[in-house]
């Protein structure tokens, strides 16, 4: 095995002036051209990634419109049902400002707008994309690009579903693109219309409707690819010499252009070129340049190991080094690759264990959240066999079964919609009645656990605007948690009071309490102080309360108990309705 010191000495001995000069000339040329190509390829990769993101964004918006159309066609829905579907989709998907159903005569039939519809089926100027018609883009009142998109309804009534596509997110996407300090991205349609510009000083060009059809990269550029999907070139604009690259979106016919001042783009190659030239000159003068030339090849494996180590540090565990030498560096390269392989195995093992743990938590949590309603259903079924002839109990049985089945469905819906809650149905309801019914339904559970559950409700009705099922979900979560956190012979008290223009509901227990350091995270997803459960109950409760316009807070002392407090604004509609009666 040849040692590194021996190889290095041989390289110094073989150094000569002529090879140094030849290597210097070739190195300078290769460095300049290679570095410039690397900059161009890097900017092209940025342009391609932006193009892919934009295409996914527009395609996703079109799929949303198609999904709405699929929900409407051949279903026999009433007009009010279609109206509800359109409004729900507009609330859930901000990409569309308006959705309107238009018949074959161009007359709007149903619209998500409260006022008159502002969209119509694109005419001859519309272009076909992903099975829909898309109009030319324009600038709305907020100076944002917008387009009309229409999809044909395939049913006996015919007609079109027309939407106003809002491209505000496209602007934000383009604004986030930066290449260096002064490099920006812009998006141009197939006919040259400027859609977005990342340079804040050039955004007015979008509002003016500037056309870039004559842009050098729109016609191919100096380095256009044979397929026409990418292009690059160097040209001048108001900032001086510019390096520009372009990536095209074949499905949309758009072009993403990334422009960067040439002085900034090639600053590093020029700097490195001068550095290398000076180093070669000094080496030639002191006759040590040959060692530098061959020394670079000598340290190349070390650089490869350095790059591999950095890749592992960044989480790219698929990085490997190719070291062909048989010396100590070669052995180090083999050891590095073996270490990377082992890290991949360990990471995969950790992922499997995390998945198993998560599945276990979900299973235990579902059992925890569904056990109470299923137990109530089972108890009611046993009693109905004995008390079937009791008309009054049959009604109680019916209410219990309907309530508990709704609770089971609610648990499953909460699990599915924890990240994106379903819009609530708001109606004036009496919180006192809901609390009283729920406390009554949970008396058996409390007695079984050896606990007392009491209610202290304010006199008279206490009306708020809320979703009955959602609010009952919050109440049940809080009461169930209090029952589970309270030892036998303890008590849980449910109170309601008025505080000015607000209704205040408290659920207090004499349980174990919650440590102070855990109070700040108690309302977060998958955080629980119990051994079982998903940790979604309080997180979902907080989201529901905030959707209803209320607030939720908690006070607890270890060994004394815990109190959850809900505050909701009182509704003004219900008292007026009562006065009218």
Secondary structure, DSSP 4 states (H G I P E B T S, - for coil): ---HHHHHHHHHHT--HHHHHHHHHHHHHHHHHHHHHHHHHHHHHHHHHHHHHHHHHHHHHHHHHHHHHHHHTTS---HHHHHHHHHHHHHH-TTEEEEEEE-TTS-EEEESSSS--------TT-EEETTEEEPPPEE-TTS-EEEEEEEE--STT--EEEEEEE-HHHHHHHHT--BTTTBEEEEE-TTSBEEEES-GGGTHHHHHT-B-TT-TTTTT-TT--TTSSEEEEEEEETTEEEEEEEEEETTTTEEEEEEEEHHHHTHHHHHHHHHHHHHHHHHHHHT-HHHHHHHHHHHHHHHHHHHHHHHHHTT-TT--------SHHHHHHHHHHHHHHHHHHHHHHHHHHHHHHHHHHHHHHHHHHHHHHHHHHHHHHHHHHHSTT-HHHHHHHHHHHHHHHHHHHHHHHHHHTSSSPPPP--EEEEHHHHHHHHHHHTHHHHHHTT-EEEEEPPSS--EEEE-HHHHHHHHHHHHHHHHHTS-TT-EEEEEEEEETTEEEEEEEE-S----HHHHTTTTSTT--SSSSS-S-HHHHHHHHHHHTT-EEEEEEETTTEEEEEEEEEBPSHHHHHHHH-
